Each structure stands twice: as C-alpha cells, then as structure tokens.
Amino acid sequence: MSASEPTSQPAGGRPAGAWKPFALTLPALVLLAAVIGYPLLTIVLRSLSEPEWGVQNYAWFFGAPVNLTVLQRTFTISAWVTLVCIVSAYPYAYLMTAVGPRVRLVLVLCVLIPFWVSGVVRTLSWVILLQDSGVINSLLRSVGFSGVRLIRTQTGVVIGMAQVLLPFMILPLYSVMKGIDLRLMRAAESLGARPSRAFFTVYLPLSLPGVYAGAIIVFILALGFYITPALLGGPRSTMLSTLVQSQVLSLLQWGRGGAMGVVLLAATFLLLALAAPVMRSRHREAGRR
C-alpha cells in the first residue's frame, strides 16, 4: 500500500484496532465489577429494601443527630490525618531525593517495613506508647512535665492513623520529587532569590501533584478506618465505620448499616468532585512553570 492510500476504516469511522486498548483493560474491568461493583450494588439494594422497600433507613440516618455528628467527626479526623501525613512526609520524601543511593535504600526500607507488620500489632504498640502510664508520658514526667492524655482521644486516633497511612503519602511524593531537576533551585538562587523563596516559588509548585495524589489516597483510606479508632479512641472519637459495625454485627440492621456506608461513599465522591477542578487548575499552573 502506498503512502498516499488512506487507511481502511470500519463503517463507523473508527480506525482498525481502536478497540484493542479497551480489550486489554476488559479483564481488569470484569474483576472490578465482580469484587467491587457487585458488593456495592448489594449494599445499596439492602439499604433500600430492609426491612421494606423505601428510604426509611436514610430518613433514620439524617434524622438522628448522633449520626450526623459522627459523620462530621469522621471527615474531620480524616482531614487532620491527611494534614499530619503531608507535614511529616514532605521533608522525608525530599530527603529521599537528596541523599545517595545507599542512604535512600535505607529510607525506602523504613517506609516499607510497616507494610510487613500487622495493623493490629502496630495499633497495640501505640496503645502501649500512648496510655497514661506509657512510654511517652513516662518520658514527659521524667523531664519535669505533667503527663498528657493521649489514649481514648482524637489526638491518639490521629497519631495512630497517621503512622499507618504515612507510606501512602511518602511514596507519591517521592515519585514526583525525584523527577524535579534540582538545578532549577540553583538557577533561581543565581538570579538573586533566597533559598526559601526559591523553594516556595519553584520547588513547591512542581511537587504539588504528589501532594494532591497522596492527600487523596490518605484521606479516602482514613475514612474507612476501623481497628485504629476502635483501639485508640473513645466515645468522643467514634468514627462512622464503628457505627456501621455496630448496626450490622451487633444489631443485625443491614439496611441501616448499608445506608451509612452509602452516605459515606456519596459524601466522599461529592468532596472529590468539588476538589477536582481546584487540583486540575493547580496542576496546570505547575506544568506551565
């Protein structure tokens, strides 16, 4: 076939082989539909059909002030966990890009080792550290300070959840930071910018995509935490997952538990939809820089 001859196209106008990328993703789509779509559809149907068809479970959820309080607390705790992870992970990820290969390997291992330890074991370790007679309060008393209450509080829950979710913030940050040319910082300094100004005007905007990606992952994972809030928290730090467990396993109210899960999922999607335009605009601004 000569170069001037047009390529053959089906009657619909699509070039031959246009469906090959879709065919490659078809097994993954089928798997997602089986392990995510079907259970989610079951929960939605149960929330509408038990004990009878209708929206009475959602009316019960929004009619009980305690449910709305717990829903707000769930998002508040998740936001605090995300903020703590950003503040803690950013300098660590930056250090991973600045050190040599051997030190970087040690730092990566320090990030990955928590993945190899059971979440229950890590949470129980925090119980030992945070309790009133634990290691942290003992150290504070040994240097002359009075002890602080960390166990059964929202502060303890945030600390425990942030430790578990920190790798999910560090790794996206590092994947973005390692692609930033550090010579841009030196170029800005050579033009008269102070190191702090060069960081905030050059490096920080280029690293924001990693911040956004890590923040979304951490925030969504934090919304569904159950073990850590149950062991480290108290009545004033109860999250929605605890209420779902209570309705489903203790009271056998699958409809109400399903309604709670659907409301949490819908609220999460709503927040992501509101935040997506802001993140896209910031990403485009960083790309233009």
ZARO-60755 format. One line per field, with one value per residue: x, y, z of N, C-alpha, C, O in turn; residue number from 0. Coordinates in steps of 0.2 Angstrom, whole numbers. Layout:
<rs>
n.east	c(X, ...)
n.north	c(Y, ...)
n.up	c(Z, ...)
ca.east	c(X, ...)
ca.north	c(Y, ...)
ca.up	c(Z, ...)
c.east	c(X, ...)
c.north	c(Y, ...)
c.up	c(Z, ...)
o.east	c(X, ...)
o.north	c(Y, ...)
o.up	c(Z, ...)
num	c(NUM, ...)
</rs>
This chain:
<rs>
n.east	c(4, 3, 10, 1, -12, -27, -30, -38, -55, -68, -86, -91, -82, -71, -54, -45, -42, -45, -52, -43, -35, -46, -50, -39, -40, -51, -51, -47, -58, -69, -65, -65, -79, -84, -78, -80, -91, -102, -103, -105, -117, -126, -126, -132, -144, -149, -149, -160, -171, -172, -180, -190, -195, -190, -185, -183, -172, -162, -169, -169, -155, -152, -161, -156, -147, -134, -129, -126, -116, -106, -103, -98, -87, -80, -75, -68, -58, -51, -47, -38, -28, -24, -17, -7, 0, 5, 13, 22, 27, 32, 46, 53, 51, 58, 71, 74, 76, 87, 98, 112, 112, 113, 109, 97, 91, 90, 81, 70, 67, 64, 51, 44, 44, 34, 23, 24, 21, 8, -8, -15, -5, 3, -6, -9, 4, 4, -5, 2, 12, 5, -4, -9, 1, 11, 25, 28, 21, 29, 41, 39, 36, 48, 56, 51, 38, 20, 10, 1, -15, -17, -22, -38, -43, -46, -34, -25, -30, -28, -14, -11, -17, -11, 2, 0, -4, 6, 16, 8, 8, 21, 27, 19, 23, 37, 39, 35, 44, 57, 58, 60, 70, 84, 93, 85, 82, 95, 97, 87, 92, 104, 99, 96, 87, 82, 86, 74, 64, 66, 63, 49, 43, 48, 51, 41, 28, 30, 30, 18, 8, 11, 8, -6, -10, -6, -13, -26, -26, -23, -33, -45, -43, -42, -55, -62, -56, -56, -50, -40, -46, -55, -47, -38, -46, -61, -77, -80, -72, -77, -79, -87, -87, -86, -100, -106, -102, -107, -121, -123, -116, -119, -133, -139, -144, -145, -149, -149, -135, -130, -136, -128, -115, -117, -120, -108, -100, -106, -104, -90, -87, -93, -86, -73, -77, -79, -66, -59, -58, -51, -38, -35, -33, -22, -13, -11, -6, 6, 12, 14, 24)
n.north	c(-6, 11, 27, 37, 31, 30, 24, 9, 10, 5, 5, 14, 24, 23, 19, 4, -8, 0, -4, -12, -7, -6, -19, -24, -19, -25, -37, -32, -23, -32, -39, -29, -26, -37, -39, -27, -19, -28, -31, -18, -14, -23, -18, -6, -10, -17, -7, 0, -9, -16, -15, -15, -10, 7, 23, 24, 20, 29, 41, 38, 39, 53, 59, 57, 65, 61, 53, 62, 69, 60, 57, 70, 70, 60, 64, 75, 70, 62, 73, 79, 69, 68, 80, 79, 69, 75, 85, 78, 69, 76, 83, 71, 64, 73, 72, 59, 61, 69, 62, 50, 34, 23, 27, 31, 19, 14, 23, 20, 7, 9, 15, 5, -6, -5, -10, -23, -27, -32, -23, -23, -26, -15, -5, -9, -7, 6, 9, 5, 14, 27, 26, 31, 28, 25, 25, 38, 47, 44, 48, 62, 65, 62, 72, 83, 88, 88, 73, 70, 67, 55, 43, 36, 47, 60, 65, 54, 45, 51, 51, 37, 33, 41, 36, 24, 27, 35, 30, 29, 42, 46, 39, 43, 57, 55, 49, 60, 70, 65, 67, 81, 93, 98, 108, 119, 125, 130, 138, 148, 153, 159, 169, 178, 175, 171, 155, 151, 157, 153, 139, 140, 146, 139, 125, 119, 122, 113, 101, 99, 91, 78, 80, 82, 69, 60, 65, 63, 49, 46, 52, 46, 33, 34, 37, 25, 18, 7, -2, 5, 17, 11, 5, 14, 25, 34, 36, 49, 50, 42, 34, 33, 20, 12, 14, 8, -6, -9, -8, -18, -30, -31, -27, -32, -25, -23, -15, -2, -1, -2, 10, 19, 17, 20, 33, 38, 35, 43, 56, 56, 55, 67, 77, 75, 78, 91, 96, 92, 101, 111, 105, 101, 114, 119, 110, 112, 125, 122, 114, 124, 132)
n.up	c(0, -4, 2, 0, 0, 8, 25, 29, 36, 47, 45, 54, 56, 65, 67, 62, 74, 85, 96, 103, 115, 124, 125, 131, 144, 148, 156, 169, 171, 172, 183, 193, 193, 198, 211, 217, 211, 212, 226, 231, 224, 231, 244, 242, 238, 249, 258, 254, 254, 266, 282, 273, 256, 252, 258, 271, 279, 276, 280, 294, 296, 293, 302, 315, 326, 331, 322, 311, 318, 320, 307, 303, 312, 307, 294, 299, 307, 297, 289, 297, 299, 286, 285, 294, 289, 277, 282, 289, 279, 268, 271, 273, 261, 252, 257, 253, 240, 240, 246, 244, 235, 244, 256, 253, 250, 263, 268, 261, 264, 278, 276, 270, 279, 289, 281, 282, 294, 305, 305, 317, 326, 326, 330, 343, 348, 348, 358, 370, 369, 371, 382, 398, 408, 399, 388, 382, 391, 402, 399, 398, 411, 417, 413, 420, 416, 416, 414, 399, 392, 380, 375, 371, 365, 352, 347, 350, 341, 328, 328, 328, 316, 307, 307, 301, 289, 283, 274, 262, 258, 257, 247, 234, 234, 234, 221, 213, 216, 213, 200, 198, 193, 202, 198, 195, 207, 210, 199, 201, 213, 209, 202, 211, 221, 237, 246, 253, 246, 233, 235, 238, 227, 216, 218, 227, 220, 209, 215, 220, 213, 218, 231, 231, 225, 235, 246, 243, 242, 256, 263, 258, 262, 276, 279, 280, 291, 304, 315, 321, 326, 335, 345, 349, 351, 359, 366, 362, 350, 340, 325, 309, 303, 315, 319, 309, 310, 322, 319, 309, 314, 328, 330, 319, 309, 294, 284, 289, 292, 279, 273, 280, 275, 261, 262, 267, 256, 246, 251, 251, 237, 233, 239, 233, 220, 221, 224, 213, 202, 207, 210, 197, 191, 198, 195, 181, 182, 189, 179, 169, 174)
ca.east	c(0, 7, 9, -5, -18, -30, -30, -45, -58, -74, -91, -92, -77, -66, -48, -45, -38, -46, -54, -38, -34, -52, -49, -33, -42, -58, -51, -47, -64, -73, -63, -68, -86, -85, -76, -82, -97, -107, -105, -108, -124, -129, -127, -137, -151, -151, -151, -167, -176, -173, -184, -195, -193, -191, -179, -183, -165, -159, -173, -167, -149, -152, -165, -153, -141, -128, -126, -123, -110, -101, -101, -94, -81, -76, -71, -63, -52, -48, -43, -32, -23, -21, -13, -1, 4, 8, 18, 28, 30, 36, 53, 56, 52, 63, 77, 75, 79, 94, 104, 114, 108, 113, 105, 90, 88, 88, 75, 64, 65, 60, 44, 41, 44, 27, 18, 26, 19, 0, -10, -17, 1, 5, -11, -7, 10, 3, -9, 7, 15, 1, -8, -7, 7, 15, 32, 28, 20, 34, 47, 37, 36, 55, 59, 48, 32, 15, 8, -5, -20, -17, -26, -45, -44, -45, -27, -22, -33, -24, -7, -10, -19, -6, 8, -1, -5, 11, 19, 4, 9, 28, 28, 18, 28, 44, 38, 35, 50, 63, 58, 61, 78, 86, 96, 81, 83, 101, 96, 83, 97, 109, 96, 95, 82, 84, 84, 67, 60, 67, 59, 42, 41, 50, 51, 35, 23, 32, 29, 11, 4, 12, 4, -13, -11, -5, -18, -32, -26, -23, -40, -50, -41, -44, -62, -64, -53, -60, -47, -36, -51, -58, -42, -35, -51, -66, -84, -79, -68, -80, -80, -93, -85, -88, -107, -108, -100, -112, -128, -123, -114, -122, -140, -141, -148, -141, -152, -146, -128, -129, -137, -122, -110, -119, -120, -101, -97, -108, -101, -83, -87, -95, -80, -68, -79, -78, -59, -55, -57, -45, -32, -33, -30, -16, -8, -9, -1, 13, 15, 17, 30)
ca.north	c(0, 17, 31, 41, 27, 30, 18, 6, 11, 2, 10, 19, 29, 21, 16, -3, -9, 5, -7, -16, -4, -7, -26, -26, -17, -29, -42, -28, -21, -38, -41, -24, -26, -43, -38, -20, -17, -32, -30, -11, -14, -27, -14, -1, -13, -18, 0, 2, -15, -19, -20, -15, -5, 14, 27, 24, 20, 36, 46, 37, 42, 60, 61, 56, 70, 57, 50, 67, 71, 55, 58, 76, 69, 55, 69, 80, 66, 61, 79, 80, 63, 70, 86, 77, 65, 79, 89, 73, 65, 80, 83, 64, 62, 77, 69, 53, 63, 72, 58, 45, 28, 18, 30, 31, 12, 13, 27, 16, 1, 12, 16, -1, -11, -5, -14, -30, -28, -32, -17, -24, -26, -8, -1, -11, -4, 13, 8, 4, 21, 32, 26, 36, 26, 23, 27, 45, 51, 42, 52, 69, 66, 61, 79, 88, 90, 83, 69, 72, 61, 53, 37, 37, 54, 61, 65, 47, 42, 54, 49, 31, 33, 45, 32, 18, 29, 39, 27, 31, 49, 47, 36, 48, 62, 54, 48, 66, 74, 63, 70, 88, 95, 102, 113, 124, 129, 134, 144, 153, 157, 163, 175, 183, 173, 167, 148, 149, 160, 148, 133, 141, 148, 134, 118, 118, 121, 107, 95, 99, 85, 72, 81, 80, 62, 57, 68, 59, 42, 45, 54, 41, 27, 36, 37, 18, 15, 4, -5, 10, 21, 7, 3, 21, 31, 33, 38, 56, 49, 36, 36, 30, 13, 9, 13, 3, -12, -10, -9, -24, -36, -32, -26, -36, -20, -22, -9, 5, -1, 0, 17, 23, 16, 23, 41, 40, 35, 48, 62, 56, 57, 74, 81, 74, 81, 98, 97, 90, 107, 115, 101, 102, 120, 120, 105, 115, 130, 119, 112, 130, 134)
ca.up	c(0, -5, 7, -2, 0, 15, 29, 30, 42, 48, 43, 60, 56, 69, 63, 63, 80, 90, 102, 107, 121, 128, 126, 136, 151, 149, 162, 175, 172, 174, 190, 197, 193, 202, 218, 220, 209, 215, 234, 232, 222, 236, 250, 240, 237, 256, 261, 251, 254, 273, 282, 267, 251, 254, 260, 279, 283, 275, 284, 301, 297, 294, 307, 321, 327, 333, 316, 308, 322, 319, 300, 303, 315, 303, 289, 302, 309, 291, 286, 302, 297, 280, 286, 298, 284, 272, 285, 291, 273, 263, 272, 272, 253, 250, 259, 249, 233, 241, 248, 240, 234, 249, 262, 250, 251, 270, 270, 257, 269, 284, 273, 268, 284, 292, 277, 283, 301, 305, 308, 324, 331, 326, 334, 350, 350, 350, 365, 375, 369, 372, 388, 404, 411, 394, 387, 381, 397, 407, 397, 400, 419, 419, 412, 424, 413, 418, 408, 394, 390, 373, 374, 371, 362, 345, 346, 349, 335, 323, 328, 326, 309, 303, 307, 297, 282, 281, 267, 256, 257, 256, 240, 229, 235, 231, 214, 209, 218, 210, 193, 198, 192, 207, 196, 195, 213, 210, 194, 205, 218, 205, 199, 217, 225, 243, 246, 255, 241, 228, 237, 238, 220, 211, 220, 230, 215, 205, 219, 222, 210, 223, 237, 229, 225, 242, 250, 241, 244, 263, 265, 257, 266, 283, 280, 282, 296, 310, 320, 325, 331, 340, 350, 352, 353, 364, 363, 358, 344, 336, 318, 306, 302, 321, 319, 304, 313, 327, 316, 305, 318, 334, 329, 313, 305, 287, 280, 292, 290, 271, 272, 282, 270, 255, 263, 267, 249, 242, 253, 248, 230, 232, 241, 227, 214, 222, 224, 207, 197, 210, 209, 190, 189, 201, 191, 175, 184, 190, 172, 165, 177)
c.east	c(4, 5, 3, -12, -21, -30, -37, -48, -65, -80, -92, -87, -71, -60, -48, -40, -40, -49, -49, -36, -40, -51, -44, -36, -49, -57, -51, -54, -69, -71, -66, -75, -88, -84, -78, -89, -103, -109, -108, -116, -128, -131, -132, -144, -154, -153, -158, -172, -177, -175, -190, -193, -195, -185, -179, -177, -161, -162, -170, -160, -148, -156, -162, -147, -134, -125, -123, -116, -105, -98, -96, -87, -76, -72, -66, -57, -48, -44, -37, -26, -20, -16, -7, 3, 8, 14, 24, 31, 34, 43, 56, 56, 57, 70, 79, 78, 85, 100, 106, 110, 108, 109, 98, 87, 86, 82, 69, 62, 62, 53, 41, 40, 37, 22, 19, 23, 11, -2, -13, -11, 3, 1, -10, -1, 9, -1, -3, 11, 11, -3, -5, 0, 12, 22, 32, 26, 25, 40, 45, 38, 44, 59, 56, 41, 26, 13, 2, -9, -20, -21, -34, -47, -43, -38, -23, -24, -29, -17, -6, -12, -14, 0, 7, -1, 1, 15, 15, 5, 16, 29, 26, 22, 35, 44, 38, 42, 56, 63, 59, 69, 80, 90, 92, 81, 90, 101, 92, 88, 102, 106, 94, 90, 85, 82, 77, 62, 60, 63, 52, 39, 43, 48, 44, 29, 24, 30, 22, 7, 5, 9, -3, -14, -11, -11, -25, -32, -27, -30, -45, -49, -43, -51, -65, -60, -57, -56, -43, -41, -54, -54, -39, -40, -56, -72, -84, -75, -71, -81, -85, -93, -87, -96, -109, -107, -105, -119, -128, -121, -118, -130, -143, -146, -144, -143, -149, -138, -126, -131, -131, -117, -111, -118, -112, -98, -99, -105, -94, -83, -89, -89, -74, -70, -78, -71, -56, -54, -51, -38, -30, -30, -23, -11, -6, -5, 6, 16, 18, 23, 36)
c.north	c(6, 22, 36, 38, 28, 23, 15, 8, 7, 8, 15, 24, 28, 18, 8, -4, -4, 2, -11, -13, -6, -15, -28, -24, -21, -33, -38, -26, -26, -39, -35, -24, -32, -42, -32, -18, -21, -31, -23, -11, -18, -22, -9, -4, -15, -12, 2, -3, -18, -14, -20, -9, 2, 17, 28, 24, 26, 41, 45, 40, 49, 63, 61, 60, 66, 55, 56, 70, 67, 56, 64, 74, 64, 59, 73, 76, 64, 67, 80, 75, 65, 75, 84, 73, 69, 83, 84, 70, 70, 81, 76, 62, 67, 75, 63, 55, 67, 68, 53, 38, 23, 21, 30, 24, 11, 17, 23, 10, 3, 13, 10, -6, -11, -9, -21, -32, -28, -25, -17, -23, -19, -4, -3, -8, 3, 14, 8, 11, 27, 32, 30, 34, 23, 26, 35, 49, 50, 47, 60, 70, 66, 68, 84, 90, 85, 79, 72, 66, 60, 47, 39, 44, 54, 62, 59, 44, 44, 52, 42, 30, 36, 40, 26, 21, 33, 36, 29, 38, 50, 45, 40, 54, 61, 53, 55, 70, 72, 65, 77, 89, 100, 108, 120, 128, 133, 139, 149, 157, 161, 169, 180, 181, 169, 160, 147, 152, 155, 142, 134, 143, 143, 127, 116, 117, 115, 101, 94, 93, 79, 73, 80, 73, 59, 59, 64, 52, 41, 47, 49, 35, 28, 36, 30, 15, 13, 2, 0, 15, 17, 5, 9, 26, 29, 35, 45, 56, 44, 39, 32, 23, 9, 8, 8, -4, -14, -11, -16, -30, -37, -31, -29, -31, -18, -16, -2, 5, 1, 7, 21, 23, 20, 31, 43, 40, 41, 55, 62, 58, 65, 79, 81, 78, 89, 100, 96, 96, 111, 112, 102, 108, 121, 115, 109, 121, 128, 117, 118, 132, 130)
c.up	c(0, 1, 6, -1, 7, 18, 29, 36, 42, 46, 48, 60, 61, 65, 66, 70, 86, 97, 106, 113, 126, 130, 131, 143, 153, 155, 168, 176, 175, 182, 195, 198, 198, 209, 221, 218, 212, 222, 235, 230, 228, 242, 248, 240, 244, 259, 259, 252, 261, 278, 276, 262, 253, 256, 268, 282, 282, 279, 292, 301, 298, 299, 314, 322, 328, 327, 312, 312, 321, 312, 300, 306, 311, 297, 293, 304, 303, 288, 291, 300, 291, 281, 289, 293, 279, 276, 287, 285, 269, 265, 271, 265, 250, 251, 255, 242, 234, 243, 243, 239, 240, 255, 259, 251, 258, 271, 266, 262, 275, 282, 272, 274, 287, 288, 279, 290, 301, 308, 315, 329, 331, 330, 342, 353, 352, 357, 370, 375, 372, 378, 393, 407, 406, 393, 386, 387, 402, 405, 399, 407, 421, 418, 415, 421, 416, 412, 405, 393, 382, 371, 375, 369, 355, 343, 345, 343, 329, 322, 326, 318, 305, 302, 302, 290, 279, 275, 261, 254, 254, 248, 234, 229, 232, 224, 210, 210, 215, 203, 193, 198, 197, 205, 195, 201, 213, 205, 197, 210, 215, 202, 205, 222, 231, 243, 248, 249, 234, 229, 236, 231, 215, 213, 222, 225, 210, 209, 221, 219, 215, 229, 236, 229, 231, 246, 249, 243, 252, 266, 264, 261, 274, 284, 282, 287, 302, 316, 324, 329, 336, 346, 353, 354, 358, 362, 360, 352, 340, 329, 315, 305, 309, 321, 314, 306, 318, 324, 313, 310, 324, 334, 323, 309, 298, 283, 282, 291, 283, 270, 274, 278, 264, 256, 264, 260, 245, 244, 251, 241, 229, 234, 235, 221, 215, 222, 218, 203, 200, 209, 202, 188, 192, 197, 185, 176, 185, 184, 168, 167, 175)
o.east	c(9, 0, 0, -17, -17, -31, -42, -45, -68, -78, -94, -88, -66, -62, -50, -35, -36, -48, -51, -36, -38, -53, -45, -34, -51, -61, -54, -56, -73, -76, -68, -78, -93, -88, -78, -93, -108, -114, -112, -120, -134, -136, -136, -148, -159, -158, -161, -178, -181, -171, -193, -189, -201, -179, -176, -176, -158, -159, -170, -158, -145, -156, -164, -142, -129, -119, -117, -111, -99, -92, -91, -82, -70, -66, -61, -51, -42, -38, -32, -20, -14, -10, -1, 9, 14, 19, 30, 37, 39, 47, 62, 62, 61, 74, 85, 82, 89, 105, 103, 106, 103, 105, 93, 81, 81, 77, 63, 56, 57, 48, 35, 35, 35, 17, 14, 24, 8, 1, -12, -11, 5, 3, -10, 0, 12, -1, -4, 12, 14, -6, 1, 3, 17, 24, 36, 30, 27, 43, 50, 40, 46, 64, 57, 38, 28, 13, -2, -6, -22, -24, -35, -52, -40, -35, -19, -20, -27, -15, -2, -9, -12, 3, 11, 1, 1, 16, 18, 3, 18, 33, 30, 24, 37, 49, 41, 44, 61, 69, 60, 72, 77, 92, 94, 81, 90, 104, 94, 87, 104, 110, 91, 89, 90, 78, 73, 58, 55, 60, 48, 33, 40, 45, 41, 25, 19, 29, 20, 2, 1, 6, -6, -19, -15, -13, -28, -37, -31, -33, -49, -54, -46, -53, -70, -61, -62, -57, -44, -39, -55, -56, -38, -39, -56, -73, -88, -75, -67, -83, -88, -97, -90, -98, -114, -112, -108, -122, -133, -125, -120, -133, -149, -150, -141, -139, -147, -136, -122, -127, -129, -113, -107, -116, -110, -94, -95, -103, -91, -79, -86, -88, -71, -66, -77, -69, -50, -48, -47, -34, -24, -25, -19, -5, 0, 0, 11, 22, 23, 27, 42)
o.north	c(7, 21, 38, 41, 27, 18, 20, 7, 7, 14, 21, 29, 32, 13, 7, 0, -4, 5, -14, -17, -8, -17, -33, -27, -21, -34, -40, -25, -25, -40, -37, -23, -32, -44, -31, -17, -18, -30, -22, -8, -16, -22, -7, -1, -14, -12, 6, -1, -21, -9, -26, -5, 4, 14, 33, 27, 28, 46, 50, 43, 52, 69, 63, 60, 69, 55, 55, 72, 69, 55, 64, 76, 65, 58, 74, 78, 64, 66, 82, 77, 64, 75, 86, 74, 68, 83, 86, 69, 67, 80, 76, 60, 64, 75, 62, 51, 67, 70, 53, 38, 21, 17, 29, 24, 8, 14, 23, 9, 0, 13, 9, -10, -16, -12, -25, -38, -23, -22, -12, -20, -16, 1, 2, -7, 6, 19, 12, 14, 31, 37, 32, 39, 19, 30, 38, 54, 54, 50, 63, 75, 69, 69, 90, 95, 79, 81, 76, 60, 65, 47, 43, 47, 50, 60, 58, 40, 41, 50, 40, 26, 33, 40, 24, 17, 36, 40, 30, 40, 54, 48, 41, 56, 65, 55, 55, 73, 76, 64, 80, 86, 106, 113, 125, 135, 139, 145, 155, 163, 166, 174, 185, 184, 166, 158, 143, 148, 154, 139, 130, 142, 143, 123, 111, 112, 112, 96, 89, 90, 75, 69, 77, 70, 54, 55, 62, 50, 37, 44, 48, 32, 24, 34, 30, 9, 16, 4, 0, 16, 20, 5, 9, 30, 24, 36, 45, 61, 41, 44, 27, 19, 4, 3, 5, -9, -19, -16, -19, -35, -42, -35, -30, -33, -13, -13, 2, 10, 4, 10, 26, 28, 23, 34, 48, 44, 44, 59, 67, 62, 68, 84, 86, 80, 92, 106, 99, 97, 113, 115, 102, 109, 124, 117, 108, 122, 131, 118, 118, 135, 131)
o.up	c(4, 4, 11, -1, 12, 15, 30, 42, 36, 45, 46, 64, 61, 61, 71, 70, 91, 102, 111, 118, 132, 135, 135, 148, 158, 160, 173, 182, 179, 186, 200, 204, 201, 214, 227, 222, 214, 224, 239, 233, 229, 245, 252, 243, 246, 264, 263, 252, 262, 278, 275, 264, 255, 256, 270, 287, 287, 282, 295, 307, 302, 301, 319, 318, 326, 326, 309, 308, 320, 311, 296, 304, 311, 296, 290, 303, 303, 286, 288, 300, 290, 278, 288, 294, 278, 273, 287, 285, 266, 260, 268, 263, 246, 247, 254, 239, 229, 242, 237, 243, 241, 258, 263, 252, 259, 275, 269, 262, 277, 286, 274, 273, 289, 291, 278, 292, 298, 312, 319, 334, 337, 334, 346, 359, 357, 360, 375, 381, 376, 381, 393, 409, 407, 398, 389, 389, 406, 410, 401, 409, 426, 421, 414, 424, 418, 407, 407, 392, 379, 365, 379, 371, 352, 337, 341, 340, 324, 317, 321, 315, 299, 296, 298, 285, 273, 270, 256, 249, 250, 245, 230, 223, 228, 220, 204, 206, 213, 200, 187, 202, 198, 208, 195, 201, 214, 206, 196, 210, 217, 201, 204, 227, 231, 239, 245, 248, 231, 224, 232, 229, 210, 209, 220, 225, 209, 205, 224, 222, 216, 232, 241, 232, 233, 250, 253, 246, 254, 270, 269, 264, 277, 290, 286, 288, 304, 322, 331, 335, 342, 352, 359, 358, 361, 356, 355, 348, 335, 328, 318, 305, 308, 323, 316, 306, 319, 327, 313, 309, 326, 337, 323, 305, 298, 280, 278, 289, 282, 266, 271, 276, 261, 252, 261, 259, 242, 240, 249, 239, 224, 230, 234, 218, 210, 220, 217, 200, 197, 207, 200, 184, 189, 197, 183, 173, 183, 183, 165, 164, 177)
num	c(0, 1, 2, 3, 4, 5, 6, 7, 8, 9, 10, 11, 12, 13, 14, 15, 16, 17, 18, 19, 20, 21, 22, 23, 24, 25, 26, 27, 28, 29, 30, 31, 32, 33, 34, 35, 36, 37, 38, 39, 40, 41, 42, 43, 44, 45, 46, 47, 48, 49, 50, 51, 52, 53, 54, 55, 56, 57, 58, 59, 60, 61, 62, 63, 64, 65, 66, 67, 68, 69, 70, 71, 72, 73, 74, 75, 76, 77, 78, 79, 80, 81, 82, 83, 84, 85, 86, 87, 88, 89, 90, 91, 92, 93, 94, 95, 96, 97, 98, 99, 100, 101, 102, 103, 104, 105, 106, 107, 108, 109, 110, 111, 112, 113, 114, 115, 116, 117, 118, 119, 120, 121, 122, 123, 124, 125, 126, 127, 128, 129, 130, 131, 132, 133, 134, 135, 136, 137, 138, 139, 140, 141, 142, 143, 144, 145, 146, 147, 148, 149, 150, 151, 152, 153, 154, 155, 156, 157, 158, 159, 160, 161, 162, 163, 164, 165, 166, 167, 168, 169, 170, 171, 172, 173, 174, 175, 176, 177, 178, 179, 180, 181, 182, 183, 184, 185, 186, 187, 188, 189, 190, 191, 192, 193, 194, 195, 196, 197, 198, 199, 200, 201, 202, 203, 204, 205, 206, 207, 208, 209, 210, 211, 212, 213, 214, 215, 216, 217, 218, 219, 220, 221, 222, 223, 224, 225, 226, 227, 228, 229, 230, 231, 232, 233, 234, 235, 236, 237, 238, 239, 240, 241, 242, 243, 244, 245, 246, 247, 248, 249, 250, 251, 252, 253, 254, 255, 256, 257, 258, 259, 260, 261, 262, 263, 264, 265, 266, 267, 268, 269, 270, 271, 272, 273, 274, 275, 276, 277, 278, 279, 280, 281, 282, 283, 284, 285, 286, 287, 288)
</rs>
